[in-house]
């Protein structure tokens, strides 16, 4: 075999191994069934209801933190349709508002829309995990790019939600978000209302 053919065959093997890893052993390879019967049941109508506090970081393509944020969220539901209103405050001083509309079917299927989401997102809740996949358009200040997002949320036993999202452009990971979401205790709500 010639050196060029050997190099080409080697490159094909490497690409095949990368594809197999991405399909079976990566963040993208998770399936809602992986969380069936494990941990508390994640009911969006219950766990994304009322006031929620959120803190998180965004990692850039080099794996370093590029942004930190805190957010206030408010979930309201009418039957199987809900709104999750979010106000993000970034370390840069930027404030961002987003309002998700979520529709949950009895079998756990989820349809999600928001003003900066291209089309609609789809997902599923099963066991302690929820996945949403959607395309998001960044603000003009952030370049206006459209990114593919895989968003996983995991419900913990104390009611806290761990959120991990990956953002991809042309299949290449360009950012990752890790955040917590937790219900605001009644005492904190009463204290805020008194101020």
C-alpha positions as CSV (number, residue, x, y, z in Angstrom):
1,X,0.0,0.0,0.0
2,X,1.3,3.4,-0.9
3,X,2.0,6.0,1.8
4,X,-0.9,8.2,0.5
5,X,-3.4,5.3,0.7
6,X,-2.1,4.4,4.1
7,X,-2.6,7.9,5.4
8,X,-6.1,8.1,3.8
9,X,-7.1,4.8,5.4
10,X,-5.7,5.9,8.7
11,X,-7.7,9.2,8.5
12,X,-10.9,7.2,7.7
13,X,-10.4,5.0,10.7
14,X,-9.9,8.0,12.9
15,X,-13.1,9.6,11.6
16,X,-15.0,6.4,12.1
17,X,-13.8,6.1,15.7
18,X,-14.7,9.8,16.4
19,X,-18.2,9.1,14.9
20,X,-18.6,6.0,17.1
21,X,-17.5,7.9,20.2
22,X,-19.9,10.7,19.5
23,X,-22.8,8.3,18.9
24,X,-22.3,6.0,21.9
25,X,-20.0,7.6,24.5
26,X,-20.5,11.4,24.7
27,X,-22.8,14.1,26.0
28,X,-24.7,14.0,22.7
29,X,-25.3,10.2,23.1
30,X,-27.5,10.5,26.2
31,X,-31.0,9.3,25.8
32,X,-34.0,10.1,28.1
33,X,-34.4,6.3,28.7
34,X,-31.0,6.4,30.5
35,X,-32.8,8.2,33.4
36,X,-36.0,6.2,33.5
37,X,-36.6,4.9,37.0
38,X,-33.4,6.7,38.3
39,X,-33.8,9.4,40.8
40,X,-36.9,11.6,41.4
41,X,-39.4,12.0,38.5
42,X,-38.8,15.4,36.8
43,X,-42.3,16.9,36.2
44,X,-41.8,20.2,34.4
45,X,-45.2,21.5,35.5
46,X,-44.1,21.0,39.2
47,X,-40.3,21.6,39.1
48,X,-40.4,24.6,36.7
49,X,-43.2,26.4,38.5
50,X,-43.1,29.5,40.7
51,X,-40.0,31.6,41.3
52,X,-36.6,29.9,40.6
53,X,-33.0,31.2,41.2
54,X,-30.3,30.3,38.7
55,X,-26.5,30.6,38.6
56,X,-24.2,29.5,35.9
57,X,-21.1,29.8,33.8
58,X,-20.5,29.6,30.1
59,X,-17.4,28.0,28.7
60,X,-16.0,29.0,25.4
61,X,-14.4,26.8,22.7
62,X,-11.1,26.6,24.6
63,X,-12.8,25.2,27.7
64,X,-12.3,28.4,29.8
65,X,-15.1,30.3,31.5
66,X,-16.0,33.2,29.2
67,X,-19.1,34.4,31.1
68,X,-20.9,34.1,34.4
69,X,-24.5,34.8,35.1
70,X,-27.3,34.8,37.6
71,X,-31.0,34.6,36.6
72,X,-34.4,35.0,38.1
73,X,-37.0,32.7,36.5
74,X,-40.8,32.5,36.9
75,X,-42.7,29.4,35.8
76,X,-46.5,29.5,35.3
77,X,-48.7,26.7,34.0
78,X,-52.2,26.3,32.6
79,X,-52.7,22.6,32.3
80,X,-50.0,21.1,30.1
81,X,-48.8,24.5,28.7
82,X,-46.5,26.8,30.6
83,X,-44.3,29.8,30.4
84,X,-40.9,30.1,31.9
85,X,-39.9,33.8,32.0
86,X,-36.2,34.3,32.5
87,X,-34.1,37.4,33.3
88,X,-30.3,36.8,33.0
89,X,-27.7,39.2,34.4
90,X,-24.3,38.6,33.0
91,X,-20.9,39.6,34.6
92,X,-20.5,42.0,31.6
93,X,-23.5,44.0,32.8
94,X,-25.7,42.8,30.0
95,X,-29.3,41.9,30.9
96,X,-31.2,39.4,28.7
97,X,-34.9,38.5,28.8
98,X,-36.3,35.3,27.4
99,X,-39.8,33.7,27.7
100,X,-40.1,30.0,26.9
101,X,-43.5,28.5,26.0
102,X,-43.5,24.9,26.9
103,X,-46.1,22.2,26.0
104,X,-45.8,18.8,27.7
105,X,-47.6,15.8,26.4
106,X,-48.7,12.9,28.7
107,X,-45.9,10.7,27.3
108,X,-43.2,13.2,28.3
109,X,-42.7,14.8,24.8
110,X,-42.0,18.5,25.0
111,X,-42.4,21.3,22.4
112,X,-40.6,24.5,23.3
113,X,-40.6,27.9,21.6
114,X,-39.0,31.3,22.5
115,X,-38.4,34.5,20.5
116,X,-34.7,33.7,19.8
117,X,-35.3,30.0,19.0
118,X,-35.5,29.2,15.3
119,X,-38.6,27.1,14.7
120,X,-39.4,25.0,17.7
121,X,-37.4,22.9,20.1
122,X,-38.3,19.3,20.9
123,X,-37.5,17.2,23.9
124,X,-38.6,14.6,26.3
125,X,-38.9,14.2,30.1
126,X,-38.2,10.7,31.5
127,X,-37.3,9.8,35.0
128,X,-34.9,12.4,36.5
129,X,-33.8,13.8,33.1
130,X,-35.1,16.2,30.6
131,X,-33.6,16.9,27.2
132,X,-34.4,19.8,24.8
133,X,-32.9,20.2,21.3
134,X,-33.3,23.5,19.5
135,X,-31.6,26.1,17.3
136,X,-31.0,29.5,18.9
137,X,-30.1,32.8,17.2
138,X,-27.5,34.8,19.2
139,X,-28.0,38.5,19.7
140,X,-26.4,40.8,17.1
141,X,-23.8,41.9,19.8
142,X,-22.8,38.2,20.0
143,X,-22.5,37.8,16.2
144,X,-26.1,36.8,15.3
145,X,-25.0,33.2,14.7
146,X,-27.5,30.4,14.8
147,X,-26.3,27.5,17.0
148,X,-27.6,24.0,17.5
149,X,-28.2,23.4,21.2
150,X,-28.6,20.2,23.2
151,X,-29.9,21.1,26.7
152,X,-30.0,18.5,29.5
153,X,-31.5,19.1,32.9
154,X,-31.2,16.7,35.8
155,X,-33.4,16.8,38.9
156,X,-31.7,16.2,42.2
157,X,-33.3,14.8,45.3
158,X,-33.5,18.2,47.0
159,X,-35.4,19.8,44.1
160,X,-32.3,21.5,42.6
161,X,-32.0,21.2,38.8
162,X,-28.5,20.8,37.2
163,X,-28.4,22.1,33.7
164,X,-25.8,21.4,31.1
165,X,-26.0,22.6,27.5
166,X,-23.7,22.4,24.5
167,X,-23.8,24.8,21.7
168,X,-22.6,23.7,18.2
169,X,-21.9,25.3,14.9
170,X,-21.4,23.0,11.9
171,X,-21.2,20.1,14.4
172,X,-18.3,21.7,16.3
173,X,-18.8,22.5,20.0
174,X,-18.3,26.3,20.4
175,X,-19.7,26.8,24.0
176,X,-21.0,24.9,27.0
177,X,-23.2,26.1,29.8
178,X,-23.4,24.7,33.3
179,X,-26.0,26.1,35.7
180,X,-28.2,25.3,38.7
181,X,-31.9,26.2,39.0
182,X,-33.6,25.9,42.4
183,X,-36.9,27.0,43.9
184,X,-36.8,30.3,45.8
185,X,-37.7,29.5,49.4
186,X,-41.0,31.0,50.7
187,X,-39.1,32.9,53.4
188,X,-36.9,34.6,50.7
189,X,-40.0,35.5,48.7
190,X,-41.6,37.1,51.7
191,X,-38.4,39.0,52.6
192,X,-38.1,40.3,49.0
193,X,-41.8,41.4,49.0
194,X,-41.3,43.3,52.3
195,X,-38.4,45.4,50.9
